[in-house]
Amino acid sequence: MENSKAQMSTSEIAYVLFKHKWSFLVVFVVGLLGSLIWVFCIREDLYGADAKVLVKIGSEQAPPATVVGGAPQVIGYRYQEVNSEVEILQNTALIARLVDDLGLDKAPPEPPPPAGLVPLIRYRVKHVINGIRNWMDDTLVRVGLREKTPPRDTAINQIKGGLKVKAEKESNVFSAEMALPQKHAAAFVLNRLLDMYIEFRPKLYQNKGVDFFAAGVKRNGAELAQTENQIRDFESQGDISLLSEQQTQLVRQIVVNEAAVKEAELGVSDATFRVHQLDAELAKSEPNFGSLGDFDRDSIPNQVLRQIAQLQQEREAMRMTELDSGDKINNNRQQFNALVKILAANLRTTLDLKKGDLAARQQALKGFQEQLKTLHDKQADWVALHRNSGAEEESLQFYRRKLEEATAADALEKLRIGNVIVIQPAVDMLQPVGLRKTLLVSMAAAASLLAAIVWICLLELFDHRIYKAEQLESQLGAPVFAAIPSGPLPHLSSVAVRESHAGQA
């Protein structure tokens, strides 16, 4: 009984498949062809490359390099640091620099058509599909349903989508995988990304004090140079070299000129007295020039006075023998008057010369005093400039000292920061990553077969027509006596007649 039911069930299934054989074949063939077109023409093959990087944990958290005698660190596995390196490698800014460096945002040249019929057909179909895809994208952008993505952003997103970085469990190693449509590009791009990552990461840990102190040295050096130029201009315009020595020299000159002025004043006073005495004696009938005082032995007034004294002696002697109106006495008087005129002229000239000398010495003294006053007035500005120069020089020395310390610390830090080693560079894989095409085709065939079966089941579920006598018997609950074909028959050999069971009318 069970075998008959199984045979009937199998026969019914075979009948249903035979009844909908064309629908089954259409669904299966269409699904399989669509899958083949997607696998071989639409789907882009991704070629991958992987690399492994070793991270020496603990250097960034070590004591500063300037601390001598620090206790050694005990370094163990810390997944936070490895994960931090993973995030640094996937940094968008780093990937953007990679795109700019390699020019990945520029469209590559279109490859030439391949040789062979099947590769050429595949190339043409891909070309047409890419054209349709680009046309659809442009249409969506034109109608405002999508924003146009710049080529640079597209390249960045492609690199980020193809880059997979993961930290190995319980290890200081993380692996990086790159998948790109180009066959020989993944390894090159990944290796270049790792090189840029190794160059980029020390800047994150770099001591910023070097730039700060370098800027301070540059700024203070410029300020010191400007102040020194101001001092030179100030000293050049004010004729200042060494202020203290100049002041000392001016004070000495003033002291010397004051003494000279006093001496000249005494000379003028003496000359004035002699002139006044000369005028007083000349007003007398019998002048006595001895009241003029002493003169230098070899001076003209001294010689003239001697001659005048000699003439007076001669005149007094001649008065014993000659009359006052005599020729000899008159001649004596004439000589006397001539010598008096010479003496008067000499004394007055000497007085004028001494007055001129006094005026010149007073003018020189005034000039030295004005120079000293000018130096005193400029001393405040000169001292302020030198004070600023000294302060700026001290600040410059401070920044230079700190720059040297920061530079040395940064150099030592760079030696300790370079703790990432690529232990396995990326190498191009000849086979695409992901599932093989044969497996995809097998899966597509199975999916198409399943879709065809589901489609037949749906057709059978919604098909209420009667195709067999058994279906009519089950619907009416009565036996079928005969089945007449609905189409024309070439020959009629027999008519199937089925008798009803006993007991049924």
Secondary structure, DSSP 8 states (H G I E B T S, - for coil): -HHHHHHHHHHHHHHHHHHTHHHHHHHHHHHHHHHHHIIIIIS---EEEEEEEEE-TTSTTS--TT-TT---------HHHHHHHHHHHT-HHHHHHHHHHHTTTS--------SSHHHHHHHHHHHHHHHHHHHHHHHHHHTTSS----HHHHHHHHHHHHEEEEE-TTSSEEEEEEEESSTTTHHHHHHHHHHHHHHHHHHHH--THHHHHHHHHHHHHHHHHHHHHHHHHHHHHTT-S-HHHHHHHHHHHHHHHHHHHHHHHHHHHHHHHHHHHHHHHHTSSS--GGGG----TTSHHHHHHHHHHHHHHHHHHHTTTS-TTSHHHHHHHHHHHHHHHHHHHHHHHHHHHHHHHHHHHHHHHHHHHHHHHHHHHHHHHHHHHHHHHHHHHHHHHHHHHHHHHHHHHHHHHHHHH--EEEEE-----SS-SSS-HHHHHHHHHHHHHHHHHHHHHHHHHH-----SHHHHHHHHSS-------SS--S-----------TT--
